[in-house]
């Protein structure tokens, strides 16, 4: 969500086997009632630390895919230590987590959120985002959730967040690619 680069074909092992890199296949997603409830309940735990979660996601992304950092003009050439405490990372993490929060808030009004996400994807056209970009960002998000939620990050929570991320990325990719669905 806002990054562009070509990615190396290596992966970094996860702490927990439930979140293996490459788990994401972007597709149309219909969220079940149970998945929506799991997302809402887990969001109650994430919401107070959403900015920290977003920052952790980006730091993980930049550590595992260092070439991505330079695609952000305000992050280019900044050490990871400096970046962690930068206002630019704070603001971008806030914006990305606001997209997540909006998606969770609108779980029962998919049409509205899909339109918003498609428009957001259109705004990201200059970066030529691909499914691979979203896949590695999704991996980083799951890692950050595991860090923030610790023992509350069950397999059910991870699966629900994978579904939410698919739900978010499909319309964004459609917007980036200019597809009408």
BELPEUR-V736312 format. One record per backbone hydrogen bond with DSSP energy under -1.0 kcal/mol. NH is the residue of the N-H (numbers start at 0). CO is the residue of the C=O. If there is no record, write none. Layout:
nh: {NH,NH}
co: {CO,CO}
//
This chain:
nh: {18,22,35,36,37,38,39,40,41,42,43,45,46,48,49,52,53,54,55,56,57,58,59,60,61,62,63,64,67,70,71,74,75,77,82,83,85,89,90,91,92,93,94,95,96,97,98,99,100,101,102,103,104,105,106,108,112,113,114,115,116,117,118,119,120,121,122,124,126,127,133,134,135,136,137,138,139,140,141,142,143,144,145,146,147,148,149,151,152,153,157,158,159,160,161,162,163,164,165,166,167,168,169,171,172,173,174,175,176,178}
co: {15,19,31,32,33,34,35,36,37,38,39,41,42,45,46,48,49,50,51,52,53,54,55,56,57,58,59,60,64,67,68,71,71,74,78,79,82,85,86,87,88,89,90,91,92,93,94,95,96,97,98,99,100,101,103,105,108,109,110,111,112,113,114,115,116,117,118,121,123,124,129,130,131,132,133,134,135,136,137,138,139,140,141,142,143,144,145,148,149,151,153,154,155,156,157,158,159,160,161,162,163,164,165,167,168,169,170,171,172,173}
//
